[in-house]
Amino acid sequence: MFALTCAHKDYPLGTKLKVSNPSNGSQVDCIVNDRGPFIEGRDLDMSYAAAKRIGLIGPGVAPVDIEPVGRYTRYVKQVKYGRIEGSTLTIQIGSFRDESNARRLKQGLELHYQDVYIMRVNIGKENYHRVRIGKFKNSGEALKLADTLAKEGYSVMITKYEQQI
């Protein structure tokens, strides 16, 4: 809320955007650290601090100009591997106890990817909601998509595909 951050549907996580308010000429640099917004007709959600810097707290919603000005490479992730020998594969992007967090990640991924699903698993007495993409017959196909996702800033793991419950 108090960091200079934003959510965007298209730019990779870690992209630095210069956001300008044409009505008053103010501008702010903010970092894309989330997906969204999930409201028709909107491309950008800004943190409170970023919106305040360019005078959008009162109006809440207004047209802005967006210019990408760089990217922080610390957002680029490595592809990890689970048990994959001789298996049909999938890519896991997250595992959450809170189902709403899993649904939010799924919604963000579905902006650009197909075959996104949530798999519920029980570990001990805890329920987890794993966000996964795809069903791949070979590791080359899975690695290609996993590498793309990792470069966008997602933490990914290639793992064995399990039938959804």
DSSP file (Angstrom, degrees, kcal/mol; ACC not computed):
  #  RESIDUE AA STRUCTURE BP1 BP2  ACC     N-H-->O    O-->H-N    N-H-->O    O-->H-N    TCO  KAPPA ALPHA  PHI   PSI    X-CA   Y-CA   Z-CA
    1    1 A M              0   0    0      0, 0.0    48,-2.2     0, 0.0    49,-0.2   0.000 360.0 360.0 360.0 -38.5    0.0    0.0    0.0
    2    2 A F        +     0   0    0     46,-0.2     2,-0.2    47,-0.1    45,-0.0   0.423 360.0  88.9-102.5   1.4    2.8    2.5    0.8
    3    3 A A  S    S-     0   0    0      1,-0.0     2,-1.7    28,-0.0    47,-0.6  -0.602  90.8-106.7 -91.1 159.3    5.3    1.2   -1.7
    4    4 A L  S    S+     0   0    0     -2,-0.2    27,-2.0    45,-0.2     2,-0.2  -0.604  73.9 130.8 -87.3  80.0    5.4    2.6   -5.3
    5    5 A T  E     -a   31   0A   0     -2,-1.7    42,-2.5    25,-0.3     2,-0.3  -0.777  33.2-174.6-129.5 169.1    3.9   -0.4   -6.9
    6    6 A C  E     -aB  32  46A   0     25,-2.1    27,-2.4    -2,-0.2    28,-0.8  -0.975  22.7-123.0-156.8 167.0    1.2   -1.4   -9.4
    7    7 A A  E     +aB  34  45A   0     38,-2.9    38,-2.2    -2,-0.3     2,-0.3  -0.960  29.6 178.2-115.8 136.7   -0.6   -4.3  -11.0
    8    8 A H  E     - B   0  44A   0     26,-1.8    28,-0.3    -2,-0.4    36,-0.2  -0.989  30.4-138.6-139.0 148.4   -0.7   -4.6  -14.8
    9    9 A K  S    S+     0   0    0     34,-1.0    -1,-0.1    -2,-0.3    35,-0.1   0.811  97.0  20.4 -73.3 -31.6   -2.2   -7.2  -17.1
   10   10 A D  S    S+     0   0    0     33,-0.2    -1,-0.1    26,-0.1    25,-0.0   0.814  93.9  90.4-114.4 -39.2    0.6   -7.4  -19.6
   11   11 A Y  S    S-     0   0    0      1,-0.1    -3,-0.2     4,-0.0     3,-0.1  -0.363  80.4-106.0 -68.8 141.8    4.0   -6.1  -18.4
   12   12 A P    >   -     0   0    0      0, 0.0     3,-1.8     0, 0.0    20,-0.2  -0.266  45.3 -88.5 -60.9 150.9    6.3   -8.7  -16.7
   13   13 A L  T 3  S+     0   0    0    139,-2.2    20,-0.2     1,-0.3    62,-0.1  -0.354 117.0  35.3 -57.4 139.4    6.7   -8.5  -13.0
   14   14 A G  T 3  S+     0   0    0     18,-3.5    58,-2.5     1,-0.3    -1,-0.3   0.339  81.0 142.4  94.4  -6.0    9.5   -6.2  -12.1
   15   15 A T  E <   -C   71   0A   0     -3,-1.8    17,-2.6    17,-0.2     2,-0.6  -0.512  47.0-137.4 -70.7 132.9    8.8   -3.8  -15.0
   16   16 A K  E     -CD  70  31A   0     54,-2.8    53,-3.3    -2,-0.2    54,-0.7  -0.823  23.8-166.9 -92.0 122.2    9.4   -0.1  -14.0
   17   17 A L  E     -CD  68  30A   0     13,-3.1    13,-2.5    -2,-0.6     2,-0.7  -0.901  19.7-145.1-112.8 137.9    6.6    2.1  -15.3
   18   18 A K  E     -CD  67  29A   0     49,-3.3    49,-2.0    -2,-0.4     2,-0.5  -0.913  24.4-166.2 -95.2 116.2    6.5    5.9  -15.6
   19   19 A V  E     -CD  66  28A   0      9,-3.1     9,-2.1    -2,-0.7     2,-0.4  -0.919   3.7-168.7-110.1 124.9    2.9    6.8  -15.0
   20   20 A S  E     -CD  65  27A   0     45,-2.7    45,-2.6    -2,-0.5     7,-0.2  -0.912  19.3-143.9-117.9 139.9    1.7   10.3  -15.8
   21   21 A N    >>  -     0   0    0      5,-3.0     4,-2.2    -2,-0.4     3,-1.2  -0.887  11.7-163.7 -98.1 105.6   -1.5   12.0  -14.9
   22   22 A P  T 34 S+     0   0    0      0, 0.0    -1,-0.1     0, 0.0    42,-0.1   0.727  83.1  65.4 -65.5 -20.6   -2.3   14.2  -18.0
   23   23 A S  T 34 S+     0   0    0     40,-0.3    41,-0.0     1,-0.2    -2,-0.0   0.768 123.3  12.4 -74.4 -23.7   -4.8   16.3  -16.0
   24   24 A N  T <4 S-     0   0    0     -3,-1.2    -1,-0.2     2,-0.2     3,-0.1   0.427  97.1-120.4-131.5  -1.8   -2.1   17.8  -13.7
   25   25 A G     <  +     0   0    0     -4,-2.2     2,-0.1     1,-0.2    -2,-0.0   0.469  64.5 137.6  78.4   1.3    1.2   16.8  -15.3
   26   26 A S        -     0   0    0     -5,-0.5    -5,-3.0    28,-0.2     2,-0.3  -0.448  30.0-172.4 -81.2 156.5    2.4   14.8  -12.3
   27   27 A Q  E     - D   0  20A   0     -7,-0.2     2,-0.3    26,-0.2    -7,-0.2  -0.972  11.0-169.3-146.1 160.0    4.2   11.5  -12.7
   28   28 A V  E     - D   0  19A   0     -9,-2.1    -9,-3.1    -2,-0.3     2,-0.5  -0.994  20.6-131.6-148.3 145.3    5.5    8.6  -10.7
   29   29 A D  E     + D   0  18A   0     -2,-0.3     2,-0.3   -11,-0.2   -11,-0.2  -0.871  35.1 172.1 -95.4 130.8    7.7    5.6  -11.3
   30   30 A C  E     - D   0  17A   0    -13,-2.5   -13,-3.1    -2,-0.5     2,-0.4  -0.958  28.3-122.6-138.8 159.5    6.3    2.4   -9.9
   31   31 A I  E     -aD   5  16A   0    -27,-2.0   -25,-2.1    -2,-0.3     2,-0.6  -0.856  21.7-124.9-105.9 130.6    7.1   -1.3  -10.2
   32   32 A V  E     +a    6   0A   0    -17,-2.6   -18,-3.5    -2,-0.4   -17,-0.2  -0.636  44.2 154.9 -71.8 115.6    4.7   -4.0  -11.5
   33   33 A N  E     +     0   0A   0    -27,-2.4     2,-0.3    -2,-0.6   -26,-0.2   0.235  57.1  31.6-127.0  11.9    4.5   -6.5   -8.7
   34   34 A D  E    S-a    7   0A   0    -28,-0.8   -26,-1.8     2,-0.1     2,-0.2  -0.980  74.7-107.8-160.2 164.7    1.1   -8.1   -9.4
   35   35 A R        +     0   0    0     -2,-0.3   -26,-0.2   -28,-0.2     3,-0.1  -0.632  60.1  14.4 -95.3 159.0   -1.4   -9.0  -12.1
   36   36 A G        -     0   0    0      1,-0.3     9,-0.2   -28,-0.3     2,-0.1  -0.766  26.0-153.7 126.3-171.7   -4.6   -7.2  -12.6
   37   37 A P        -     0   0    0      0, 0.0    -1,-0.3     0, 0.0     5,-0.1   0.631  32.8-164.0 -74.0 162.4   -6.8   -5.3  -12.6
   38   38 A F        +     0   0    0     -2,-0.1     2,-0.5    -3,-0.1     5,-0.1  -0.127  55.1 106.3-106.8  35.6   -9.6   -7.6  -13.2
   39   39 A I  S >  S-     0   0    0      3,-0.2     3,-2.1     0, 0.0    -3,-0.0  -0.968  79.5-105.7-117.9 128.3  -12.1   -4.9  -14.1
   40   40 A E  T 3  S+     0   0    0     -2,-0.5     3,-0.1     1,-0.3    -2,-0.1  -0.208 103.7  19.0 -52.5 132.5  -13.2   -4.4  -17.7
   41   41 A G  T 3  S+     0   0    0      1,-0.2     2,-0.4     2,-0.0    -1,-0.3   0.365 100.4 106.6  88.7  -5.1  -11.6   -1.4  -19.3
   42   42 A R    <   +     0   0    0     -3,-2.1    -1,-0.2     1,-0.1    -3,-0.2  -0.890  35.6 173.7-110.2 140.2   -8.8   -1.0  -16.8
   43   43 A D        +     0   0    0     -2,-0.4   -34,-1.0     1,-0.2     2,-0.4   0.568  66.4  41.6-111.7 -17.0   -5.1   -1.8  -17.5
   44   44 A L  E     -B    8   0A   0    -36,-0.2     2,-0.4   -35,-0.1    -1,-0.2  -0.996  50.0-169.8-142.1 134.7   -3.4   -0.6  -14.3
   45   45 A D  E     -B    7   0A   0    -38,-2.2   -38,-2.9    -2,-0.4     2,-0.3  -0.995  21.5-157.4-117.7 130.1   -4.1   -0.6  -10.5
   46   46 A M  E     -B    6   0A   0     -2,-0.4   -40,-0.2   -40,-0.2   -42,-0.1  -0.794  18.6-110.9-108.7 149.9   -1.8    1.6   -8.5
   47   47 A S     >  -     0   0    0    -42,-2.5     4,-2.7    -2,-0.3     5,-0.2  -0.260  37.9-104.3 -65.2 163.8   -0.8    1.4   -4.8
   48   48 A Y  H  > S+     0   0    0      1,-0.2     4,-2.5     2,-0.2     5,-0.2   0.918 121.7  50.5 -55.7 -46.1   -2.1    4.1   -2.5
   49   49 A A  H  > S+     0   0    0    -48,-2.2     4,-1.7   -46,-0.3    -1,-0.2   0.908 112.5  45.2 -63.5 -43.0    1.3    5.7   -2.4
   50   50 A A  H  > S+     0   0    0    -47,-0.6     4,-0.9   -45,-0.2    -1,-0.2   0.924 114.3  48.4 -67.2 -44.3    1.8    5.8   -6.2
   51   51 A A  H ><>S+     0   0    0     -4,-2.7     5,-2.7     1,-0.2     3,-0.5   0.887 109.6  53.3 -63.1 -38.7   -1.8    7.1   -6.8
   52   52 A K  H ><5S+     0   0    0     -4,-2.5     3,-1.4    -5,-0.2    -1,-0.2   0.894 101.3  60.3 -63.4 -39.8   -1.3    9.8   -4.2
   53   53 A R  H 3<5S+     0   0    0     -4,-1.7    -1,-0.2     1,-0.3    -2,-0.2   0.798 112.5  37.7 -59.5 -29.3    1.9   11.0   -5.9
   54   54 A I  T <<5S-     0   0    0     -4,-0.9    -1,-0.3    -3,-0.5   -28,-0.2   0.211 119.1-104.0-112.3  17.3    0.0   11.8   -9.1
   55   55 A G  T < 5S+     0   0    0     -3,-1.4    -3,-0.2    -4,-0.2    -2,-0.1   0.841  80.5 124.9  75.4  36.1   -3.2   13.1   -7.5
   56   56 A L     >< +     0   0    0     -5,-2.7     4,-2.2    -8,-0.1    -4,-0.2   0.358  42.2  92.7-108.3   5.9   -5.6   10.1   -8.0
   57   57 A I  T  4 S+     0   0    0     -6,-0.4    -1,-0.1     2,-0.2    -5,-0.1   0.932  91.5  42.2 -66.9 -43.8   -6.7    9.5   -4.4
   58   58 A G  T  4 S+     0   0    0      1,-0.2    -1,-0.1    -6,-0.1    -2,-0.1   0.979 122.8  35.6 -65.8 -57.3   -9.8   11.7   -4.8
   59   59 A P  T  4 S-     0   0    0      0, 0.0     2,-1.5     0, 0.0    -2,-0.2   0.848  84.4-163.2 -68.4 -32.5  -11.0   10.7   -8.2
   60   60 A G     <  +     0   0    0     -4,-2.2     2,-0.4    -9,-0.1    -4,-0.1  -0.219  69.6  44.6  81.2 -49.4   -9.9    7.1   -7.8
   61   61 A V        +     0   0    0     -2,-1.5    -4,-0.0    -3,-0.1     0, 0.0  -0.995  67.6 142.2-132.0 133.9  -10.0    6.3  -11.5
   62   62 A A        -     0   0    0     -2,-0.4     2,-0.2     2,-0.0    -6,-0.0  -0.978  53.1 -87.4-161.9 155.9   -8.7    8.4  -14.3
   63   63 A P        +     0   0    0      0, 0.0   -40,-0.3     0, 0.0     2,-0.3  -0.493  49.8 179.5 -66.6 138.6   -6.9    8.1  -17.7
   64   64 A V        -     0   0    0     -2,-0.2     2,-0.4   -43,-0.1   -43,-0.2  -0.930  28.5-119.6-135.1 161.0   -3.1    8.0  -17.3
   65   65 A D  E     -C   20   0A   0    -45,-2.6   -45,-2.7    -2,-0.3     2,-0.4  -0.875  27.8-159.6-100.4 136.3   -0.2    7.7  -19.6
   66   66 A I  E     +C   19   0A   0     -2,-0.4   -47,-0.2   -47,-0.2   -49,-0.0  -0.965  13.2 175.7-122.0 130.4    2.1    4.6  -19.1
   67   67 A E  E     -C   18   0A   0    -49,-2.0   -49,-3.3    -2,-0.4     2,-0.3  -0.975  26.5-134.6-133.6 120.3    5.7    4.3  -20.3
   68   68 A P  E     +C   17   0A   0      0, 0.0   -51,-0.2     0, 0.0     3,-0.1  -0.577  25.9 174.7 -71.4 133.1    7.9    1.3  -19.5
   69   69 A V  E     -     0   0A   0    -53,-3.3     2,-0.3     1,-0.4   -52,-0.2   0.236  55.1 -45.6-125.5  12.3   11.3    2.6  -18.4
   70   70 A G  E     -C   16   0A   0    -54,-0.7   -54,-2.8     2,-0.0    -1,-0.4  -0.903  51.3-107.9 151.0-176.7   13.2   -0.6  -17.4
   71   71 A R  E     -C   15   0A   0     -2,-0.3     2,-0.7   -56,-0.3   -56,-0.2  -0.985  16.6-129.6-151.3 138.8   13.0   -3.8  -15.5
   72   72 A Y    >   -     0   0    0    -58,-2.5     3,-1.5    -2,-0.3     4,-0.2  -0.799  17.1-155.4 -86.7 116.8   14.4   -5.1  -12.3
   73   73 A T  G >  S+     0   0    0     -2,-0.7     3,-1.7     1,-0.3    -1,-0.1   0.606  81.7  83.9 -72.4 -10.4   16.0   -8.5  -13.1
   74   74 A R  G 3  S+     0   0    0      1,-0.3    -1,-0.3   -60,-0.1   -60,-0.1   0.702  83.3  63.8 -65.0 -14.8   15.7   -9.7   -9.5
   75   75 A Y  G <  S+     0   0    0     -3,-1.5     2,-0.3   -62,-0.1    -1,-0.3   0.675  78.6 100.3 -79.9 -17.5   12.1  -10.6  -10.5
   76   76 A V    <   -     0   0    0     -3,-1.7    75,-0.2    -4,-0.2     2,-0.2  -0.549  63.5-157.6 -71.2 130.3   13.3  -13.2  -13.0
   77   77 A K        -     0   0    0     73,-2.3     2,-0.3    -2,-0.3    77,-0.1  -0.578  12.8-116.4-107.5 167.3   13.0  -16.7  -11.4
   78   78 A Q        -     0   0    0     -2,-0.2    78,-0.6    78,-0.0     2,-0.5  -0.757  30.5-113.7 -98.4 149.4   14.7  -20.0  -12.0
   79   79 A V  E     -e  156   0B   0     -2,-0.3     2,-0.3    76,-0.1    78,-0.2  -0.724  33.9-159.9 -82.1 129.9   12.7  -23.1  -13.1
   80   80 A K  E     -e  157   0B   0     76,-1.8    78,-2.8    -2,-0.5     2,-0.4  -0.714   4.5-139.6-106.9 161.7   12.7  -25.8  -10.4
   81   81 A Y  E     -e  158   0B   0     -2,-0.3    78,-0.2    76,-0.2     2,-0.1  -0.972  14.2-174.1-127.0 135.9   12.0  -29.5  -10.9
   82   82 A G        -     0   0    0     76,-3.5     2,-0.6    -2,-0.4    76,-0.1  -0.113  63.7 -43.1 -96.4-155.9   10.0  -32.0   -8.9
   83   83 A R  S    S+     0   0    0      1,-0.2    77,-0.7    -2,-0.1    -1,-0.1  -0.660  72.7 151.2 -75.8 117.2    9.9  -35.7   -9.7
   84   84 A I    >   +     0   0    0     -2,-0.6     3,-1.6    75,-0.1    -1,-0.2   0.469  11.5 135.7-129.6  -2.8    9.5  -35.9  -13.4
   85   85 A E  T 3  S-     0   0    0      1,-0.3     3,-0.1    75,-0.0    -2,-0.0  -0.272  88.4 -17.2 -57.8 124.5   11.1  -39.1  -14.7
   86   86 A G  T 3  S+     0   0    0      1,-0.2     2,-0.3    -2,-0.0    -1,-0.3   0.740 109.8 123.2  57.5  28.7    8.9  -40.8  -17.3
   87   87 A S  S <  S-     0   0    0     -3,-1.6     2,-0.3     0, 0.0    -1,-0.2  -0.789  71.6-106.0-119.6 159.1    5.8  -38.9  -16.3
   88   88 A T        -     0   0    0     -2,-0.3    73,-3.4    73,-0.2     2,-0.2  -0.688  53.3-143.0 -73.3 140.3    3.2  -36.7  -17.8
   89   89 A L  E     -GF 136 160B   0     47,-3.1    47,-3.1    -2,-0.3     2,-0.3  -0.676  26.0-178.6-116.1 161.1    4.1  -33.2  -16.5
   90   90 A T  E     - F   0 159B   0     69,-2.5    69,-2.6    -2,-0.2     2,-0.5  -0.921  27.9-117.5-143.6 169.2    2.6  -30.0  -15.4
   91   91 A I  E     -GF 133 158B   0     42,-2.0    42,-2.4    -2,-0.3     2,-0.5  -0.961  20.9-154.3-114.9 124.7    3.9  -26.6  -14.2
   92   92 A Q  E     +GF 132 157B   0     65,-3.3    65,-1.8    -2,-0.5    40,-0.2  -0.859  17.0 173.9 -99.5 130.7    3.1  -25.5  -10.6
   93   93 A I  E     -     0   0B   0     38,-3.0    62,-0.4    -2,-0.5     2,-0.3   0.610  64.1  -5.6-108.9 -20.1    3.1  -21.7  -10.0
   94   94 A G  E     -G  131   0B   0     37,-1.2    37,-2.7    63,-0.1     2,-0.4  -0.977  46.0-152.0-169.8 157.9    1.9  -21.6   -6.4
   95   95 A S  E     +G  130   0B   0     -2,-0.3     2,-0.4    35,-0.2    35,-0.2  -0.972  25.9 177.2-139.7 123.5    0.6  -23.5   -3.5
   96   96 A F  E     -G  129   0B   0     33,-2.0    33,-3.2    -2,-0.4    -2,-0.0  -0.943  36.3-153.0-131.7 144.7   -1.7  -21.8   -0.9
   97   97 A R  S    S+     0   0    0     -2,-0.4     2,-0.7    31,-0.2    -1,-0.1   0.848  91.7  70.1 -75.7 -38.3   -3.6  -22.7    2.2
   98   98 A D  S >> S-     0   0    0      1,-0.2     4,-1.3    -3,-0.1     3,-0.9  -0.719  73.6-155.9 -85.4 114.4   -6.0  -19.8    1.4
   99   99 A E  H 3> S+     0   0    0     -2,-0.7     4,-2.6     1,-0.3     5,-0.2   0.819  90.5  63.3 -60.8 -32.2   -8.1  -20.8   -1.6
  100  100 A S  H 3> S+     0   0    0      1,-0.2     4,-2.0     2,-0.2    -1,-0.3   0.857 100.9  52.3 -64.3 -33.1   -8.8  -17.1   -2.5
  101  101 A N  H <> S+     0   0    0     -3,-0.9     4,-2.1     2,-0.2    -1,-0.2   0.906 110.0  48.6 -66.6 -40.5   -5.1  -16.6   -3.0
  102  102 A A  H  X S+     0   0    0     -4,-1.3     4,-2.6     1,-0.2    -2,-0.2   0.921 111.2  49.7 -63.9 -43.9   -5.0  -19.5   -5.4
  103  103 A R  H  X S+     0   0    0     -4,-2.6     4,-2.4     1,-0.2    -1,-0.2   0.874 109.4  52.0 -63.9 -37.1   -8.1  -18.2   -7.3
  104  104 A R  H  X S+     0   0    0     -4,-2.0     4,-2.1     2,-0.2    -1,-0.2   0.922 111.2  46.4 -65.9 -44.1   -6.5  -14.8   -7.6
  105  105 A L  H  X S+     0   0    0     -4,-2.1     4,-2.5     2,-0.2     5,-0.2   0.923 112.2  51.6 -63.2 -43.7   -3.3  -16.2   -9.1
  106  106 A K  H  X S+     0   0    0     -4,-2.6     4,-2.3     1,-0.2    -2,-0.2   0.917 108.6  51.3 -57.8 -45.0   -5.3  -18.4  -11.4
  107  107 A Q  H  < S+     0   0    0     -4,-2.4     4,-0.4     1,-0.2    -1,-0.2   0.900 110.7  48.5 -61.0 -42.1   -7.3  -15.4  -12.6
  108  108 A G  H >< S+     0   0    0     -4,-2.1     3,-1.0     1,-0.2     4,-0.3   0.902 112.0  48.4 -65.5 -41.4   -4.1  -13.4  -13.3
  109  109 A L  H >X S+     0   0    0     -4,-2.5     4,-2.1     1,-0.2     3,-1.9   0.859 101.4  64.4 -66.7 -35.7   -2.6  -16.3  -15.2
  110  110 A E  T 3< S+     0   0    0     -4,-2.3    -1,-0.2     1,-0.3    -2,-0.2   0.609  83.3  77.6 -67.7  -9.8   -5.7  -16.8  -17.3
  111  111 A L  T <4 S+     0   0    0     -3,-1.0    -1,-0.3    -4,-0.4    -2,-0.2   0.829 120.5   6.0 -62.9 -29.8   -5.2  -13.3  -18.8
  112  112 A H  T <4 S+     0   0    0     -3,-1.9     2,-0.3    -4,-0.3    -2,-0.2   0.487 122.3  63.3-132.0  -9.0   -2.5  -14.9  -21.0
  113  113 A Y     <  -     0   0    0     -4,-2.1     3,-0.3     3,-0.0     2,-0.2  -0.903  58.5-145.9-128.5 151.5   -2.5  -18.7  -20.5
  114  114 A Q  S    S+     0   0    0     -2,-0.3    20,-0.2     1,-0.2    -3,-0.0  -0.626  75.7  37.5-105.4 168.7   -4.8  -21.6  -21.1
  115  115 A D  S    S+     0   0    0      1,-0.2    19,-2.3    -2,-0.2     2,-0.4   0.834  71.4 158.2  60.4  37.3   -5.3  -24.8  -19.1
  116  116 A V  E     +H  133   0B   0     -3,-0.3     2,-0.3    17,-0.2    17,-0.2  -0.788  13.5 165.9 -89.5 132.6   -4.8  -23.1  -15.7
  117  117 A Y  E     -H  132   0B   0     15,-2.9    15,-3.0    -2,-0.4     2,-0.5  -0.955  34.6-127.3-144.8 162.6   -6.3  -25.1  -12.9
  118  118 A I  E     -H  131   0B   0     -2,-0.3     2,-0.5    13,-0.2    13,-0.2  -0.956  19.7-162.5-113.6 129.4   -6.3  -25.4   -9.1
  119  119 A M  E     -H  130   0B   0     11,-2.9    11,-3.1    -2,-0.5     2,-0.5  -0.952   9.8-145.9-112.7 126.6   -5.6  -28.8   -7.5
  120  120 A R  E     +H  129   0B   0     -2,-0.5     2,-0.3     9,-0.2     9,-0.2  -0.789  22.9 175.7 -93.3 129.8   -6.6  -29.3   -3.9
  121  121 A V  E     -H  128   0B   0      7,-2.5     7,-3.0    -2,-0.5     2,-0.5  -0.961  24.2-137.0-132.0 151.1   -4.3  -31.6   -1.8
  122  122 A N  E     -H  127   0B   0     -2,-0.3     2,-0.5     5,-0.2     5,-0.2  -0.934  17.7-178.6-107.9 127.5   -4.3  -32.6    1.8
  123  123 A I  E >   -H  126   0B   0      3,-2.8     3,-2.1    -2,-0.5     2,-0.3  -0.959  68.5 -45.6-125.4 111.1   -1.0  -32.7    3.6
  124  124 A G  T 3  S-     0   0    0     -2,-0.5    -2,-0.0     1,-0.3     0, 0.0  -0.540 123.0 -27.2  64.1-125.5   -1.4  -33.8    7.2
  125  125 A K  T 3  S+     0   0    0     -2,-0.3     2,-0.4    -3,-0.1    -1,-0.3   0.316 120.7  96.6-101.1   7.0   -4.4  -31.9    8.5
  126  126 A E  E <   - H   0 123B   0     -3,-2.1    -3,-2.8     2,-0.0     2,-0.4  -0.777  62.8-143.7-102.5 141.5   -3.8  -29.0    6.1
  127  127 A N  E     - H   0 122B   0     -2,-0.4     2,-0.4    -5,-0.2    -5,-0.2  -0.858  18.6-167.7 -97.2 136.0   -5.5  -28.3    2.8
  128  128 A Y  E     - H   0 121B   0     -7,-3.0    -7,-2.5    -2,-0.4     2,-0.6  -0.944  14.5-148.6-123.5 148.4   -3.5  -26.7    0.0
  129  129 A H  E     -GH  96 120B   0    -33,-3.2   -33,-2.0    -2,-0.4     2,-0.5  -0.944  17.1-161.1-118.5 107.2   -4.6  -25.2   -3.3
  130  130 A R  E     -GH  95 119B   0    -11,-3.1   -11,-2.9    -2,-0.6     2,-0.6  -0.783   8.0-146.5 -97.3 125.6   -2.0  -25.7   -6.0
  131  131 A V  E     +GH  94 118B   0    -37,-2.7   -38,-3.0    -2,-0.5   -37,-1.2  -0.807  30.4 170.1 -92.4 122.8   -2.1  -23.5   -9.1
  132  132 A R  E     -GH  92 117B   0    -15,-3.0   -15,-2.9    -2,-0.6     2,-0.4  -0.895  24.4-147.0-134.6 159.9   -0.9  -25.4  -12.1
  133  133 A I  E     -GH  91 116B   0    -42,-2.4   -42,-2.0    -2,-0.3   -17,-0.2  -0.996  50.2 -22.8-130.3 131.4   -0.8  -25.0  -15.9
  134  134 A G  E     -     0   0B   0    -19,-2.3     2,-0.3    -2,-0.4   -43,-0.2   0.265  53.4-104.5  76.7 171.6   -1.0  -27.6  -18.6
  135  135 A K  E     -     0   0B   0    -45,-0.1     2,-0.4    26,-0.1   -45,-0.2  -0.916  39.0-169.2-142.4 109.7   -0.5  -31.3  -19.2
  136  136 A F  E     -G   89   0B   0    -47,-3.1   -47,-3.1    -2,-0.3    25,-0.2  -0.853  24.1-157.6-114.2 137.7    2.7  -32.0  -21.1
  137  137 A K  S    S+     0   0    0     -2,-0.4     2,-0.3   -49,-0.2    -1,-0.1   0.705  82.3  29.1 -82.3 -22.0    3.9  -35.3  -22.6
  138  138 A N  S  > S-     0   0    0    -49,-0.1     4,-1.5     1,-0.1     3,-0.3  -0.964  76.2-120.3-141.4 159.2    7.6  -34.3  -22.6
  139  139 A S  H  > S+     0   0    0     -2,-0.3     4,-3.0     1,-0.2     5,-0.2   0.777 106.5  64.7 -69.6 -27.1    9.9  -32.1  -20.6
  140  140 A G  H  > S+     0   0    0      2,-0.2     4,-1.9     1,-0.2    -1,-0.2   0.923 104.5  44.9 -62.3 -44.8   10.8  -29.9  -23.5
  141  141 A E  H  > S+     0   0    0     -3,-0.3     4,-1.6     2,-0.2     5,-0.2   0.925 115.9  46.9 -63.6 -45.0    7.3  -28.6  -23.9
  142  142 A A  H  X S+     0   0    0     -4,-1.5     4,-2.8     1,-0.2    -2,-0.2   0.914 111.1  51.7 -64.1 -42.8    7.0  -28.0  -20.2
  143  143 A L  H  X S+     0   0    0     -4,-3.0     4,-2.8     1,-0.2     5,-0.2   0.878 104.8  56.7 -63.5 -38.1   10.4  -26.3  -19.9
  144  144 A K  H  X S+     0   0    0     -4,-1.9     4,-1.6    -5,-0.2    -1,-0.2   0.946 114.4  37.4 -59.6 -49.2    9.6  -23.9  -22.7
  145  145 A L  H  X S+     0   0    0     -4,-1.6     4,-2.5     2,-0.2    -2,-0.2   0.904 115.7  53.8 -70.4 -40.5    6.4  -22.6  -21.0
  146  146 A A  H  X S+     0   0    0     -4,-2.8     4,-2.6     1,-0.2    -2,-0.2   0.897 107.9  51.0 -60.6 -40.3    8.1  -22.8  -17.5
  147  147 A D  H  X S+     0   0    0     -4,-2.8     4,-2.3     2,-0.2    -1,-0.2   0.903 109.6  50.2 -64.4 -41.3   11.0  -20.6  -18.7
  148  148 A T  H  X S+     0   0    0     -4,-1.6     4,-1.4    -5,-0.2    -2,-0.2   0.935 112.6  46.8 -60.5 -47.0    8.6  -18.0  -20.1
  149  149 A L  H  X>S+     0   0    0     -4,-2.5     5,-2.3     1,-0.2     4,-0.6   0.898 111.2  51.4 -62.8 -41.3    6.7  -17.9  -16.8
  150  150 A A  H ><5S+     0   0    0     -4,-2.6   -73,-2.3     1,-0.2     3,-1.1   0.896 107.7  52.2 -63.9 -40.8    9.9  -17.6  -14.8
  151  151 A K  H 3<5S+     0   0    0     -4,-2.3    -1,-0.2     1,-0.3    -2,-0.2   0.802 105.2  56.6 -65.8 -28.0   11.2  -14.7  -17.0
  152  152 A E  H 3<5S-     0   0    0     -4,-1.4  -139,-2.2    -5,-0.2    -1,-0.3   0.632 129.0 -98.1 -76.8 -13.4    7.9  -13.0  -16.3
  153  153 A G  T <<5S+     0   0    0     -3,-1.1     2,-0.3    -4,-0.6    -3,-0.2   0.485  77.8 135.0 112.3   4.7    8.6  -13.3  -12.6
  154  154 A Y      < -     0   0    0     -5,-2.3     2,-0.7    -8,-0.1    -1,-0.3  -0.660  56.0-126.4 -87.0 142.0    6.6  -16.3  -11.5
  155  155 A S        -     0   0    0    -62,-0.4     2,-0.3    -2,-0.3   -76,-0.1  -0.787  42.6-178.0 -82.2 118.5    8.1  -19.0   -9.3
  156  156 A V  E     -e   79   0B   0     -2,-0.7   -76,-1.8   -78,-0.6     2,-0.4  -0.868  22.5-170.4-125.8 154.1    7.6  -22.2  -11.2
  157  157 A M  E     -eF  80  92B   0    -65,-1.8   -65,-3.3    -2,-0.3     2,-0.5  -0.981  19.0-139.8-141.7 129.0    8.2  -25.9  -10.7
  158  158 A I  E     +eF  81  91B   0    -78,-2.8   -76,-3.5    -2,-0.4     2,-0.3  -0.776  41.2 158.5 -84.9 128.2    7.9  -28.6  -13.3
  159  159 A T  E     - F   0  90B   0    -69,-2.6   -69,-2.5    -2,-0.5     2,-0.2  -0.885  45.1 -67.9-145.6 172.5    6.3  -31.6  -11.6
  160  160 A K  E     - F   0  89B   0    -77,-0.7     2,-0.3    -2,-0.3   -71,-0.3  -0.430  51.6-118.5 -66.8 133.4    4.4  -34.8  -12.3
  161  161 A Y        -     0   0    0    -73,-3.4     2,-0.4   -25,-0.2   -73,-0.2  -0.572  31.4-168.4 -73.1 133.2    0.9  -34.3  -13.5
  162  162 A E        -     0   0    0     -2,-0.3     3,-0.1   -73,-0.0   -73,-0.0  -0.964  31.9 -97.1-122.7 143.4   -1.7  -35.8  -11.1
  163  163 A Q        -     0   0    0     -2,-0.4     2,-0.1     1,-0.1     0, 0.0  -0.302  44.4-112.1 -58.1 135.5   -5.4  -36.2  -12.0
  164  164 A Q              0   0    0      1,-0.1    -1,-0.1   -45,-0.1   -45,-0.1  -0.444 360.0 360.0 -70.8 143.8   -7.5  -33.3  -10.7
  165  165 A I              0   0    0    -45,-0.2    -1,-0.1    -2,-0.1   -46,-0.1   0.440 360.0 360.0 -85.2 360.0   -9.9  -34.2   -7.9
